[in-house]
Amino acid sequence: MVRFQHRVSKKLYLNAKHTYKYTRIFLDVPSKFHGIIKPLLKRDFDTEVTVEEDRVVITLTPRGNVSACRKPPEKTRPKTA
């Protein structure tokens, strides 16, 4: 069984004069899935969440290498005649 959990995180700023609060929502992964999840720990995923009748479907798709730009943006691309 898996349950959605949330936590309110607090960050102090301006020498602890003010506090920034935000909510984190997360799922704990059951230990029987750790073997499947461990090889994927340092990867980035695109996330899609859909609700179908009485089910919540969370789809994680591995992202490609986003740090390496394959083509320069249009503005900086050299013009060819």
GIDA-V22186 format. One line per field, one symbol per residue. phi: phi as a letter, one per 20 degrees, with the letter a starting at -180 (. if undefined). psi: psi as a letter, one per 40 degrees, with the letter a starting at -180 (. if undefined). Layout:
BEGIN
phi = ???
psi = ???
END
This chain:
BEGIN
phi = .ccfccbeeccebllmeccddbdddbceefffdfffegfdgedecedcccdcldcddddddfeffefeefcfggfdffede
psi = iihhiihhihhiifffdihhiihhhihhhideedddddeedeiiihhhhihhbfihhhhhhhiagedhhdhiiddehihh.
END
